[in-house]
Amino acid sequence: MLTIKYAGLKLGLSIHDHTELETAPVAEPEYVALGPSIQLA
């Protein structure tokens, strides 16, 4: 993650449930996108 930060890139996370939302700050993302998960098959 530090390599991304030092390269000047933005890190975003796509999350799909409350557990991912609660743990997202650990990665220190620039943004978080919350959306429904799609069940396939």
MOSULQUI-V70514 format. One line per field, one symbol per residue. phi: phi as a letter, one per 20 degrees, with the letter a starting at -180 (. if undefined). psi: psi as a letter, one per 40 degrees, with the letter a starting at -180 (. if undefined). Layout:
phi->???
psi->???
This chain:
phi->.ffffffneedcddccbfffffegggelffbcddbfededm
psi->ddddddeeihhihhieidddddedddefidihhhiiihhh.
